[in-house]
Amino acid sequence: MPRRLALFVPAGLAAALVWPALVAAHGSVPPEPPTLATLLLGWQLDPLIAGALLLSAVAWFWLVRRVGRLHPGHPVPVARTAAFVGGVAAIAFALLSGVERYGTTLFSVHMVQHLLLMFVAAPLLVLAAPVTQLLRAASPGIRGRWLVPVLHSTPVAALGHPVVTWLTFTVVLWATHFSPLFDLALEDRGVHDLEHALYLASSFLFWWPAVAADPARRRMPYPGRAGYFLLQLPANSFLGMAILFAATPLYPHYLSLGSPYGITVLADQELAGGLMWLAGDVVLIPAILAVVAAWMRHEERDAPAAERRAEAQRAAIRERADELARSRRDHRA
């Protein structure tokens, strides 16, 4: 039974985290305007989404319990569990709360929904280090026969390459916002579901190599991670500015709704662009600072060892120089 569970949990976690993005439904235009109360408290229970999120929570806590049993001296850190629960909660808030209810009525609320998936849920799930917990929970046979070969496979290595993950995230962002796909997603439930899945999956891939909480074939050095986030700053900012400063409404769907709550389509679009611009700065700049801080701590920890290595090298050079000097004196004698 443990072997079957160890095989089921990876698939269960992946399905449970992507499934909510695949089953979110469109709603009608709410008669009342959005308020902080309706956004925060206007939850609607969707059995499919709630069930998927519950499945992910059950799978995670099973992992935590199994790791604690197999490695009593090194259980799953509480911070990892807090990150995972926070990521699941962010998905729930994006897809079950009032944010989902108003998403197809106001572009600004729809943007909040996407930002929750990309800049809150995804990094928190990556910080939980789910692959590491799976490896620790699996039996040696399953780990060696299934998990490690998959992680070391060429497709996974290519998919997790920093250049691929950065480009995938950036292309998904720009392509969805400046193509017919975005407006089609507002009209068609299936395309809308695909859009959510793309945002969640591409953002998970984006954060994975830079956070580096899980093992990978290619591990970026700290300068590379800082540069990785730094390059994403203008890509995200320019997208937000392009939406913010657009002279005309970008999406016919919102234009067809008129101004249901007194805010014009263009003003709502400007608010959405400003949110995209602001959210990128608020999340990516602290991420850069966190990488730099981790880099400095790493250098401080390595400094004594580096000094010892340098001293050993200097001692070897002095010893060699002394040997050469003695050899010359003996030769002269």
C-alpha positions, 0 to 999 in steps of 0.5 A: 500500500505505501508503494501505491500511495507513493506513486499516487501522491505525485500525480495527485498533487499535480492534478489537484493543483492544476485541476482547479484552474481547469474547472473554474466556471464563468458567472453572470454579471453580478447586479451589485458593484464589487466591494471589499466585502463582496470580494473577500466574503462572496465565496461560492462553493464549487465542488470540483475546485474545493474537492481538488484543493482538498485532495492536494491538502490531504496528499500534502499532509500524508507526505508530511506524516510519512516523511516524519515517520521515515526521517524522525530527526528531519521532518518537513519544516513547518515553513514548507507546510505553511508555504504549501497551505498558503499556495493552496489558499491563494488558488482557492481565493482566486477561483472561489471567492468574489474575485472569480465572481467579478472576473469576467465583468471587470478587467481589473478584478480579472487581473487580480485573479491572474496575479494571485495565481502567478505571483502568490500561489505559484511561488508559495507552492515552489517554496514548499519544495514538493519534489523534495518531499516526494523524494523523501517520502518515497521508498528506495525502490520507487525513488530509484526506479521512477522518481529519480529517472524522471527528474534526470530525464531529458524532457524534464531537464529541458523543461526546467532549464532557466532560459526555457522557464523564463521564456515560457512565462514571458511568452504566455503573459504577452501572448495571452494579453495581446492576442485574441486568446484573452477576449476568447477566454472571456467568452468561452469557458474552455478557453478560460480554463486553459488560460488559468492552467497556462498561468499557473503552470508557466508561473510554477515553472518560472519560479522553480529554478530561481527559488531552487528549493527542489533538486535540479540537474542545472542549479543556477548560481546566486548571480544568475538567479538575481539576473533571472528576476531582474530581467523579468522586471522590465518584461512585466513592467512593459506589459503593465504599461502597455495595458495602462497606456493603451488609448482604446479598450483592448478587449471587445468583451468588456466593451460589450458590457458597457459600464455596469458599475459606473467605471468606464471600460478604459478606466478599468483597463488602466487600473488593470495595467497599473495592478500588473505593473505594481504587482511585478515590482512588489514581488520581483524586487523583494525576490531579487533582494532575497537572492542577494541576501542569500548570496551574501550569507552563502559567501559569509559561510564559505569565507572561513573555508575559502580562507583555510584553502588559501592558507593551505595553498600559501603554506604549500607554496612556502614549503616548496620555496623552502625545498628549492632553497635547500636544494640550491644550498646543497647543490652549492655545497 
